[in-house]
Amino acid sequence: MSAPLYSVDQVADLLGLHVKTIRNYVRDGRLKATRIGKQYRIASADLEAFTGQPAPASPREGVSRVRTVEVSAVVQVEAIGREEVSWLANAITGFTFGPPPDEERLRVENVYDEERAVLRIIVHGGVGRCAELLGVVESLLKERRHA
């Protein structure tokens, strides 16, 4: 049986690079490939020579496609002053630090329009982690309102 051949997409997945980057490496001669029809195929030996590491036994091995579910949300808080925005942003930052459960990434951006006294909190990440953060924001705002 012959050595496995990888597609440009598979090599890009394995190396964590963009497909165009791999195509450029092939066109520049940095990564040896064979053209089959309109597509390039990279032999495992050529991939090993390029990376300096052993290639997976089959093109699918090592390509871990795991289903993820993510959410994006925008929370708008009106009638909020700069001092309160600073306090809330610090609390949110504190929540986002620390090890994420199950490697769920969480990205948060705060955008404050001082003229309109409106804060937008943009959240993107795993469903569970985003839900936790939204609950924290709600609790903090209720706590601050009753204080």
C-alpha positions as CSV (number, residue, x, y, z in Angstrom):
1,M,0.0,0.0,0.0
2,S,1.4,3.4,-0.9
3,A,2.0,6.2,1.6
4,P,-1.0,8.5,2.2
5,L,-1.5,11.7,0.3
6,Y,-2.8,14.8,1.9
7,S,-4.8,17.5,0.3
8,V,-3.9,21.1,0.8
9,D,-6.9,21.5,3.1
10,Q,-5.7,18.6,5.3
11,V,-2.2,20.0,5.5
12,A,-3.6,23.4,6.4
13,D,-5.7,21.8,9.2
14,L,-2.8,19.8,10.5
15,L,-0.4,22.7,10.6
16,G,-3.0,25.3,11.8
17,L,-2.3,27.5,8.7
18,H,-4.5,29.0,6.1
19,V,-5.1,27.0,2.9
20,K,-3.7,29.9,0.8
21,T,-0.4,29.8,2.9
22,I,0.0,26.1,2.0
23,R,-0.7,26.7,-1.7
24,N,1.9,29.5,-1.6
25,Y,4.4,27.1,0.0
26,V,3.7,24.6,-2.8
27,R,3.9,27.2,-5.6
28,D,7.2,28.6,-4.1
29,G,8.7,25.1,-4.0
30,R,9.1,25.1,-0.2
31,L,6.6,22.2,0.1
32,K,6.9,19.5,-2.5
33,A,3.5,18.4,-3.9
34,T,2.1,16.5,-6.9
35,R,-0.6,18.1,-9.0
36,I,-3.4,15.7,-9.7
37,G,-5.9,17.3,-12.0
38,K,-6.6,20.7,-10.6
39,Q,-5.6,19.8,-7.0
40,Y,-2.3,19.4,-5.2
41,R,-1.5,16.3,-3.1
42,I,1.3,16.2,-0.6
43,A,3.0,12.9,0.2
44,S,3.6,12.1,3.9
45,A,7.4,11.9,3.3
46,D,7.3,15.4,1.8
47,L,5.2,16.7,4.7
48,E,7.7,15.2,7.2
49,A,10.6,16.8,5.3
50,F,8.8,20.2,5.5
51,T,7.8,20.0,9.1
52,G,10.7,18.0,10.5
53,Q,8.1,15.8,12.3
54,P,6.5,12.5,11.5
55,A,3.2,12.8,9.6
56,P,0.1,11.1,10.8
57,A,-0.4,7.5,9.4
58,S,-3.5,8.6,7.5
59,P,-4.7,12.0,6.3
60,R,-7.6,12.0,8.7
61,E,-5.6,11.0,11.7
62,G,-4.7,14.1,13.7
63,V,-7.4,16.2,12.0
64,S,-9.7,16.6,15.0
65,R,-13.0,18.1,14.0
66,V,-15.0,18.5,17.1
67,R,-18.4,20.1,17.1
68,T,-18.5,23.3,19.0
69,V,-21.4,25.5,19.8
70,E,-20.7,29.2,20.4
71,V,-22.9,32.2,21.0
72,S,-22.5,35.9,20.4
73,A,-24.5,38.4,22.4
74,V,-24.6,42.1,22.9
75,V,-25.7,43.4,26.3
76,Q,-26.7,47.1,26.2
77,V,-26.8,49.0,29.5
78,E,-28.3,52.5,29.3
79,A,-28.0,55.4,31.7
80,I,-24.6,54.3,33.1
81,G,-21.7,56.6,34.0
82,R,-18.0,56.3,33.4
83,E,-17.2,55.3,37.0
84,E,-19.8,52.5,36.9
85,V,-18.6,51.3,33.5
86,S,-15.1,51.1,34.9
87,W,-16.3,49.1,37.9
88,L,-18.4,46.7,35.7
89,A,-15.6,46.2,33.2
90,N,-13.2,45.3,35.9
91,A,-15.6,42.8,37.4
92,I,-16.2,41.2,33.9
93,T,-12.4,41.1,33.3
94,G,-12.0,39.3,36.7
95,F,-14.6,36.7,35.6
96,T,-12.9,36.0,32.3
97,F,-9.6,35.4,33.9
98,G,-8.9,31.9,35.2
99,P,-8.9,28.6,33.6
100,P,-11.9,28.2,31.3
101,P,-14.0,25.0,31.9
102,D,-13.6,22.5,29.1
103,E,-11.3,24.9,27.3
104,E,-14.4,27.1,26.4
105,R,-13.0,30.3,25.1
106,L,-14.7,33.6,26.0
107,R,-14.1,36.9,24.3
108,V,-15.5,40.1,25.8
109,E,-15.4,43.7,24.5
110,N,-16.8,46.7,26.2
111,V,-17.8,49.7,24.1
112,Y,-18.9,52.9,26.0
113,D,-20.6,55.8,24.4
114,E,-20.1,58.5,27.0
115,E,-22.3,61.1,25.2
116,R,-25.3,58.8,25.3
117,A,-24.3,57.0,28.6
118,V,-24.7,53.6,26.9
119,L,-22.4,50.6,27.5
120,R,-22.4,47.7,25.1
121,I,-20.8,44.5,26.3
122,I,-20.1,42.2,23.3
123,V,-19.6,38.5,24.3
124,H,-18.5,35.6,22.1
125,G,-17.7,32.1,23.2
126,G,-19.1,28.8,24.4
127,V,-22.7,28.7,25.4
128,G,-22.2,27.7,29.0
129,R,-19.4,30.2,29.6
130,C,-21.4,33.1,28.0
131,A,-24.5,32.2,30.0
132,E,-22.4,32.3,33.2
133,L,-21.1,35.7,32.2
134,L,-24.5,37.1,31.4
135,G,-25.7,35.9,34.8
136,V,-22.8,37.6,36.5
137,V,-23.5,40.9,34.6
138,E,-27.2,40.7,35.6
139,S,-26.3,40.0,39.2
140,L,-23.8,42.8,39.4
141,L,-26.1,45.3,37.8
142,K,-29.0,44.3,40.2
143,E,-26.6,44.5,43.2
144,R,-25.3,47.9,42.2
145,R,-28.9,49.2,41.6
146,H,-30.0,48.1,45.1
147,A,-26.8,49.4,46.8
